[in-house]
């Protein structure tokens, strides 16, 4: 998506540079501009053409890598739906505490660690019980027939087993099981804290990326207006070619910043979804705990 946007931006910059070159050439022919103006405009136009060629090559490589990643030949074209990230609601940010709690419910690694801790606790209980007295209940019945005479018998008994001394092996087994339980509980608590840190860091990165995305929208709008004004003044004969080229260079930079901030924003959303153990399209569309939709 970023490579597609970069190619679109390069094509737009090339179009603007072509228009500036045409204006400089027209003024040079009319005698109201110098040869230096024409040459500077042509140089800028050639540079934007080179940038467009580079962007096109990068896009083709990115498309090949994507096709390969999903199990297709690199020369197979994968069509992508254009992403719309121009409008971001002001209230989409969720409560980070709710996000952390949800992550602790969803993260499979944390669930696995909790299961291991429960298993270790059960093993420790079993080791403790193995060295305790045990009571068993026994019952049986039988029937015998001999010489036409049948007899029946039944018995019931309760047995109490009290270990006197069986060495230190049971004690060692209990201590080993308890040490294993402590290790699993420590591991579980560390992972709980790590989950909170992962969500917190991912959330803050997303907030930063969102603010940058909103700022680049203003930057791009200002750069577009500046470029239109500079080119209009030059065509009217009251501006210089340097003003036009500087404005177009600033506009190209603003477009690149917009593309990069959009890429960072999308990556930040995916990283937060992964940190929450919920890497699916639902979280990528709506941030839990917030009231707004993320387009």
ABEGO torsion letter per residue (X at the ends): XAAAAAAAAAAAAAAAAAAAAAAAAAAAAAGABBAAAAAAAAAAAAAAAAAAAAAAAAAAAAAAAAAAAAGBBAABBBBBBBBBAABBBAAABBBAAAAAAAAAAABAAAAAAAAAAAAAAAAAAAAAAAABBBBBBBBBBBBBBBGGBBBBBBBBBBBBBBBABAEAAAAAAAAAAAAAAAAAAAAAAAAAAAAAAAAAAAAAAAAAAAAAAAAAAAAAAAAAAAAAAAAAAAAAGABBAAAAAAAAAAAAAAAAAAAAAAAAAAAAAAAAAAAAGBBBAAAAABBBGBABBBX
